[in-house]
Amino acid sequence: MGEERMYQSKHIKIAIKPHDCTGHQLCAVCGSQTEPQKPFDLFLDKTSQLVCKPCAVKYAPELVSLMDYFYKGHYVEPEYEEIEKEVETVKRISEKLRTDDLEQLQEDLIILSKKTYVLQKFIGDLTAEPVDS
């Protein structure tokens, strides 16, 4: 309790830093468990001590907004980049479908079928409920 009051009475500086931490860690400010985000997260300035989102919102809301933008509006995991390419290929082929060339139409439909199957499988894997071990 006294330690928590100490943090509240002094200014806490928070910084965005790259890292490769895995698993739950304790917040340097409040001590609650938090799971780090990759490749960047919020830390006490000039340390490698992780700060949870609620504490970061309290002491550095502008950095939390920046991180939210990075993870939700800008940053794309490498596997998603591949999906984006596949989606663009499907769109491009779909837009150019022609019914006057049946051989080409058949080839394009086979490609579309294969690509949409892979995309559906991947999306299904992303949305599937975790399996308890």
SULLINPE-V114067 format. One record per pair of residues at least 12 apart in sequence whose ideal C-beta (glycine too) atoms are under 7 Angstrom apart, sorted by the first residue. I is the first residue (numbers start at 1). J is the second residue. If there is no record, write none. Layout:
i=I j=J
i=I j=J
This chain:
i=4 j=30
i=7 j=29
i=12 j=29
i=12 j=44
i=12 j=59
i=13 j=45
i=14 j=42
i=14 j=43
i=14 j=44
i=14 j=45
i=14 j=51
i=14 j=56
i=14 j=59
i=14 j=60
i=14 j=63
i=15 j=43
i=15 j=45
i=16 j=40
i=16 j=42
i=16 j=63
i=16 j=67
i=17 j=40
i=17 j=41
i=17 j=43
i=18 j=39
i=18 j=40
i=19 j=36
i=19 j=41
i=20 j=38
i=21 j=36
i=21 j=50
i=25 j=50
i=27 j=50
i=27 j=51
i=27 j=52
i=27 j=55
i=28 j=44
i=28 j=47
i=28 j=49
i=28 j=50
i=28 j=51
i=29 j=51
i=29 j=55
i=30 j=52
i=30 j=55
i=32 j=52
i=34 j=50
i=34 j=52
i=36 j=50
i=37 j=71
i=40 j=67
i=40 j=70
i=42 j=56
i=42 j=63
i=42 j=67
i=83 j=119
i=83 j=122
i=86 j=115
i=86 j=118
i=86 j=119
i=87 j=119
i=89 j=115
i=90 j=112
i=90 j=115
i=90 j=116
i=93 j=108
i=93 j=111
i=93 j=112
i=94 j=112
